[in-house]
Amino acid sequence: MMAMENRLEREMEEILGLKKERIKGSELYKVFSEVFDRTTLESLEYFRRRGKIERISGVISTGKEANVFRAVDGDGNALAVKIYRTYTTEFRRIWEYLAADPRVGYLPKDMRKLVFIWTRREFKNLQRAIKYAVRVPEPVAFRNNVLIMEFIGDELPAPRLKDVEKSFRREDFEELYSFTIRSVERLWKRGDMVHGDLSEYNILIWESPVIIDWSQATVKRNKMSISLLYRDLRNIITYFGKKGVKVEDLEEKFRELVGE
């Protein structure tokens, strides 16, 4: 057992680019050591052999279900790498979302395999959103519980709206409200799709706003899509209304989109 742990540690150091520096006290090492396992390491090694990931260089965000890391590919380009925990406390929620999605077929009882389906689903959601001209991180590749995406930012990750809202003027909020509502409409009307978790926490402020966290997104055929659309609209209209923006009536906007 000890030999296996030492081997995993050596592999983790190599993938992280820490083999020479041995900076085990770093935030990156601490966070990654909480989520890495054999499956994750094999997936990262798979990507490294193909030049998709040269090394992981920092922590972007941490959460109950997944952590997001900054990485560099074989050409030196920055990437975002989202690693889902293969054993998560959100089993019931993930099961319910997958079971309701008509794009997903048989659901295994093994939690790891559910997470693999969840990861693939987010990759497909990102592809679908881009197809209908919604600004999201461009998906690069996925394998098992690892999703590689475009990195949004420069030296530092682009901030979330929630983190920079105090510096915004009302005009800024008005422009961002227009962008967000247009994105919801375009997804629903043209893409037959809904984000499902849209809020000030899932909008990055960059050269143009970027909508992130697409794991809950689903298609209009999903029986949950109507309630998810309502939730997105309520979140956005409530948030921007509190910022002094002249927003649309929630019920009227909802009826307009669903055709009732």
C-alpha positions in Angstrom: 0.0 0.0 0.0 2.8 2.4 0.9 4.6 1.6 -2.4 1.4 2.5 -4.3 1.0 5.7 -2.4 4.6 6.7 -3.1 4.2 5.9 -6.8 1.0 8.0 -7.0 2.8 10.8 -5.3 5.7 10.7 -7.8 3.3 10.7 -10.7 1.3 13.6 -9.3 4.5 15.6 -8.8 5.5 14.9 -12.4 2.2 15.9 -13.8 2.1 19.1 -11.7 5.6 20.0 -12.7 6.7 19.9 -9.1 9.3 17.1 -9.5 12.3 19.5 -9.3 10.8 22.2 -7.1 9.3 19.9 -4.5 6.9 22.6 -3.3 4.6 20.4 -1.5 3.4 23.2 0.8 1.9 25.1 -2.1 -1.8 25.7 -2.6 -1.7 23.8 -5.9 -0.2 20.7 -4.2 -2.6 20.7 -1.3 -5.8 21.1 -3.5 -4.7 18.6 -6.1 -3.8 16.0 -3.5 -7.4 16.1 -2.2 -8.9 15.1 -5.5 -6.3 13.0 -7.4 -6.8 9.3 -7.7 -5.7 6.6 -10.1 -8.4 7.5 -12.6 -7.6 11.2 -12.6 -3.8 10.5 -12.9 -4.4 8.1 -15.8 -6.5 10.7 -17.6 -4.0 13.5 -17.0 -1.1 11.2 -18.2 -3.2 10.4 -21.3 -3.5 14.1 -22.1 0.1 14.7 -21.4 1.3 12.0 -23.8 -0.8 13.7 -26.5 0.5 17.2 -25.8 -2.8 18.4 -24.5 -1.4 19.1 -21.0 2.3 19.8 -20.3 1.8 20.7 -16.6 -0.8 22.0 -14.2 0.4 25.4 -12.8 -2.2 26.8 -10.5 -5.7 26.6 -8.8 -8.5 28.6 -10.4 -11.4 27.5 -8.2 -12.4 24.8 -5.7 -15.8 23.2 -5.0 -17.7 20.3 -3.6 -18.0 18.5 -7.0 -15.0 19.7 -8.9 -11.8 21.8 -8.9 -10.6 23.9 -11.8 -6.9 24.2 -12.4 -4.8 26.4 -14.7 -2.6 24.3 -17.0 -0.2 24.7 -20.0 -0.3 22.6 -23.1 2.6 21.4 -25.2 2.8 24.7 -27.1 2.7 26.8 -24.0 -0.9 27.9 -24.3 -2.9 28.4 -21.1 -5.8 26.0 -20.4 -8.4 25.5 -17.7 -8.7 21.9 -16.5 -11.8 20.9 -14.6 -11.4 17.8 -12.5 -14.6 16.2 -11.0 -14.3 14.3 -7.9 -15.0 10.6 -8.7 -16.8 10.2 -5.4 -19.0 13.2 -4.7 -21.6 13.9 -2.0 -23.9 15.2 -4.8 -24.8 11.7 -6.0 -28.6 12.1 -5.8 -28.5 15.5 -7.6 -26.3 14.2 -10.4 -28.5 11.1 -10.8 -31.7 13.2 -11.0 -30.2 15.5 -13.7 -28.9 12.7 -15.8 -32.0 10.6 -15.5 -34.2 13.5 -16.7 -31.9 14.3 -19.7 -33.2 12.5 -22.9 -29.7 12.6 -24.4 -28.5 10.2 -21.7 -29.3 6.6 -22.0 -28.6 3.8 -19.5 -27.3 5.1 -16.1 -24.8 2.9 -14.3 -25.0 2.5 -10.5 -21.3 3.1 -10.1 -20.7 6.7 -9.0 -17.4 7.0 -10.9 -19.1 6.1 -14.2 -21.9 8.6 -13.4 -19.3 11.3 -13.0 -17.7 10.3 -16.4 -21.1 10.8 -18.0 -21.6 14.1 -16.2 -18.2 15.3 -17.5 -19.0 14.2 -21.1 -22.3 16.0 -20.8 -20.7 19.3 -19.9 -18.3 19.0 -22.8 -21.3 18.5 -25.2 -23.2 21.4 -23.6 -20.3 23.7 -24.2 -20.1 22.6 -27.9 -23.9 23.2 -28.3 -23.7 26.6 -26.7 -20.9 27.7 -29.0 -22.9 26.4 -32.0 -25.6 28.9 -31.2 -23.2 31.8 -30.6 -23.2 32.0 -26.9 -19.8 33.0 -25.4 -18.5 30.1 -23.3 -15.0 28.6 -22.7 -14.2 26.6 -25.8 -14.0 22.9 -24.9 -10.8 21.2 -25.9 -11.1 17.6 -24.8 -12.4 15.3 -22.1 -11.6 11.9 -20.6 -13.3 10.2 -17.7 -13.6 12.9 -15.0 -11.3 15.5 -16.6 -12.5 18.3 -18.9 -10.0 20.6 -20.7 -11.3 24.1 -21.7 -10.1 27.4 -23.0 -8.5 29.5 -20.2 -10.3 32.8 -19.7 -7.9 35.6 -18.5 -4.3 36.7 -18.9 -1.8 36.2 -16.1 -4.8 35.8 -13.7 -8.1 34.1 -14.3 -10.9 36.4 -15.4 -13.0 37.4 -12.3 -16.7 36.5 -11.8 -19.3 39.2 -11.9 -20.0 38.7 -8.2 -16.3 39.5 -7.4 -16.1 42.8 -9.3 -19.7 44.1 -9.1 -18.7 46.9 -6.7 -16.7 48.6 -9.5 -19.5 48.5 -12.0 -21.6 51.5 -13.0 -25.3 51.2 -13.8 -24.4 51.4 -17.5 -22.1 48.4 -17.1 -24.9 46.4 -15.5 -27.3 47.5 -18.2 -25.0 46.2 -20.9 -24.4 43.0 -19.1 -28.1 42.4 -18.5 -28.7 42.8 -22.2 -25.9 40.3 -23.0 -27.2 37.8 -20.5 -30.9 37.9 -21.5 -29.9 37.6 -25.2 -27.9 34.6 -24.3 -30.8 32.9 -22.5 -33.1 33.7 -25.4 -30.7 32.5 -28.1 -30.1 29.2 -26.2 -33.8 28.6 -25.7 -35.1 29.7 -29.1 -32.3 28.6 -31.4 -30.4 26.0 -29.4 -33.4 24.3 -27.7 -31.3 24.5 -24.5 -31.1 26.1 -21.1 -28.1 26.8 -18.8 -30.0 25.9 -15.6 -27.6 27.6 -13.1 -27.2 31.1 -14.5 -26.2 33.8 -11.9 -23.6 36.4 -11.1 -21.4 33.6 -10.0 -21.3 32.0 -13.4 -20.5 35.0 -15.6 -16.8 35.9 -16.1 -15.9 39.5 -16.9 -13.4 39.6 -19.7 -13.0 41.3 -23.1 -16.5 40.1 -23.6 -18.6 38.3 -20.8 -18.2 34.6 -20.7 -20.8 32.2 -19.2 -19.3 29.2 -17.3 -20.3 26.1 -15.4 -22.4 24.2 -17.9 -22.8 20.9 -16.1 -26.5 21.4 -15.3 -27.4 22.7 -18.8 -29.9 20.6 -20.7 -32.1 20.5 -23.8 -35.7 21.7 -24.1 -37.0 18.1 -24.4 -35.9 17.5 -20.8 -39.0 17.7 -18.5 -36.9 19.8 -16.1 -36.1 22.4 -18.8 -39.1 24.7 -18.1 -38.3 25.0 -14.4 -34.6 25.5 -15.1 -35.5 28.3 -17.6 -37.7 30.0 -15.0 -34.9 29.8 -12.4 -32.4 31.3 -14.8 -34.7 34.2 -15.7 -35.6 34.8 -12.0 -31.9 34.8 -11.0 -30.9 37.3 -13.7 -33.9 39.6 -13.5 -33.8 39.7 -9.7 -30.0 40.4 -9.6 -29.9 43.1 -12.3 -33.1 44.7 -11.0 -31.4 45.2 -7.6 -28.5 46.9 -9.5 -30.9 49.6 -10.8 -31.4 48.1 -14.3 -34.8 48.4 -15.9 -35.5 44.8 -16.3 -38.4 42.9 -17.9 -41.2 41.4 -15.9 -40.3 37.9 -15.0 -43.7 36.2 -15.7 -44.1 38.0 -19.0 -40.6 37.1 -20.2 -41.1 33.5 -19.1 -44.4 33.3 -21.0 -42.9 34.9 -24.0 -40.2 32.2 -24.2 -42.3 29.2 -23.5 -45.1 30.4 -25.7 -47.9 30.3 -23.2 
